[in-house]
Every structure is written in structure tokens, then in C-alpha cells.
Amino acid sequence: MLSQRRRDLNRKRGSVSISRIMALTFLGIILAGTGLLCLPASSRSGRPAGFLNALFTATSATCVTGLVIGDTWSLWTPLGQVIILVMIQVGGLGFMAAASFAFFTLKVKIGMVSKFVMAESIGASSISDVTVHMRLLLLRAFIVEGAGALVLTARFAFEYPFLQAVKLGVFHSVSAFCNAGFDILGFRTPGASMLYYHTDPVVCLTLCALVVVGGLGFLVWDEVLRERDSRKWSVYTRLVLITTGSLLVFGFLMTCILEWGNPETLGPMGFGSKLLAALFQSVTLRTAGFAGLNQAVLTPASRGIAILLMLIGGSSASTAGGLKTVTFVVLLLFLWNRMRGRYTVSVFHRTISDGQVLNAVTIFGLMVLLAFSGGILLCGTTDGVSFTAGLYETVSALGTVGLSTGITPSLHPVARVLLIAYMYFGRVGLLTISFGFLKKKPAGENYRFANTDLLIG
């Protein structure tokens, strides 16, 4: 009996330590980046940027969000931009990839608990596959980023000196693949993001491809590349690909319908440019954060669609944030079956466990509650901010998207601190909660109270 209690205690300590290590590692990266951005050499003005501004930027970069207190090119020197890029890369690939890469490079033995968590996070079929999986994951990520950088560099070389074109190509390729949304095009028009290139097919389509690939998830890459026969793909991979494609088409069609005649967005463009800009808007809402259209002048209906798509986000074990595509599908399937009087949820002739359904409902409810609470706080602490604009901002932070209606620089310090917390939770908190779902026996369920009946609905 005593040995069993010790084993249970050790198992509990192991699971807690893994979650704690994940959260503290991200926090450490954020604080280190904050310290570096506070240096006068990182600030374009030559003076320290201020702790809150540096903390906000470091959190946004590490959590691959893209919300900024000002234009990245105008505020930060080349050194500051490199620091931001490094944080984006580490945050985009995630703590698990970075930690595994360090273990592999330094030849450090990975513990069994750590291997289990890494296997779950990247979709490895067994614990022994973690090191091989991580090596392939990082190699493929760098290959995709490198290919994107080459294409963008070749395009930018027509307009800028070669070294500047390389810098622009590398920065925006990494930012797009990691779904970060940071840009350094402020030397053209400060704060305009990708508005200058929203009708450029090479730039737009390259960024779209990087965003989509980065947001699909490591497990999906591996299975699609390894198994050519789509009939043999797992239920998860099929759900991710179908849901991602459906949401991209939905966002594209709704943007075309709602913004086609808007004189502030698609209205003045030609037919082909309208289609390209609508596609870019749909893709960037998948937690990418590049602004191809001015989000402040979207129609109210378009903002509502944007909030929904930002909340859903990308897929699990990817560089994207948000509720996650499969979580959203499970939620829809659950609602559909309950309306039909069914208690089980199934898809592709497979039953989804009650525990996973409950997890999806829990995460959705938590995100919606935080989003609405944050929207109320933002409009309550900052004059001139409507609830819609505040909700747009908080969903963008929670989903680690980075799109904004332009209110970020004018927000009250309390509101900025809230967004910092939301960006951190959107990237780290949901992941930690997900690992908590992996426990075989949830805490607090050693006993149950007697049942009671309530009127629901």
C-alpha cells in the first residue's frame, strides 16, 4: 500500500512538473526577450522602450500573436527585430520542439515522462519515436521556411537592395510559417502591415501557403507525407484537412460577399485583386495576423465572421493558436447529435469518447467566457473603445492571431496587461490544460456526491 502511494505521488509530481516546466520556460523566454528589448540598442529612439512596451512585444512574439504597440520597423532597431524574430521562431515551433532539439544536440537523455508528453504533443505513435519525430519536424519546418524565404527574397529583390530583400524574405517567411503576423514593412507606410502587397500574387500566395502549412500541425504533415493513400489517413488528419479547407472557403466567400462593395476595403479593386485580397483575409484569420485589409473599416458582419474564425484558429500541435479546428468540429458534432436526441458522437464510422467531447466543450466555454470578459474590460478601461472593438482585440489575443482594429497603442495600461495575460494563456494555458486532460484519473474524482435532477433549458 505504501509503495503504491509513493508511485501515485511520483506520478502526480511528474505530471505537475511537466506542465510547470512548460509554463515557466515560456515565461523565461518572454522575460529574457523583455530584458533585451529594454536595451537602448534595441529601440529605434536610442532610449529604453519601457518595461510594459517591451513585455507586451516579447509576449506577442513568443506567443506568436502579432499584436503590437506600434510599427515593428519604426519602434525597433535591426537588433530588436532579430530578437523578435528569434522569439517568434522559438515560440512558433513550441517549447517541445525547442526542448527536444536541445536534448538531441547536447545528447542529453530524455526522461520517460518528458518523452510521453512530447509524443502526445507532436503526435508520435510511440515514445521511442520522439527523437526521430522531432528531428524530422524541425528539418521540415526549416525547409519550408527556407523555401518561403527564397521566393519572397526573389520577389523583394526587384524593389530593394539584395541584403534588404534577404532580410525581408527571411523575416516574413518565419513570421508567416509560425503564424505570428509580425512584419517589418513600416519603412513604406508605418503600421500598414501587408496592405501595400495585398494585390501582389507572389507575396500573398507565398504567405498564404506558409500560414496554412504551419497551421496544419506536425502530425498532419507526417501522415500526409508518409501515407500517399488518403483512405488510410487517420480520422484526425482527415478532420483537420476537411475543416481547414472548409473554413478557408467559408472565410473567402463571406469576405467577398460582405466586403465586395465596401469602398474602404475591396470596393475600389479590380476583379482579380478582390479575389486575392479576400483569400488573404480568410487565410490570415487562421491566427496569422497579417493585415491585408484595414480591419478597422470592415463591415460589422465581416467583423463578426472574423471573430468566429479567429476564435477557431488552426490545428493542434501546430504553430497556430485558437480553439483548434478538430475541437470545433467535435463541438459541432456534439451539438448536432444532442439536438437529434443522441448521446454518442461519431465521425467516419468512429465514436469519439465522452471525455474528449467534454474537453472540447470545456475549452470552448472557457475561451468564450474569457473573450467576453476581456472585451468588457477593454471598453470599460479605455475611452472611445467600443465593445465590438474590444472583443475583436481580446479574441485576437486569445487566439494568438494579432489582427487589430488599431486600438492597441491607445489602450490603458490595465488593458495591455490583460492582453499580455491573454496572449500567454492562449499559447501556454490551453496547452497546459490539454496535458491535464491526459491524466488517467482526474483530480478530485475519488468520491462523488448523490445525483440531483435540475430543469435545463
Order of alpha helices (4+ residues) and beta strands (2+ residues): alpha-alpha-alpha-alpha-alpha-alpha-alpha-alpha-alpha-alpha-alpha-alpha-alpha-beta-beta-alpha-alpha-alpha-alpha
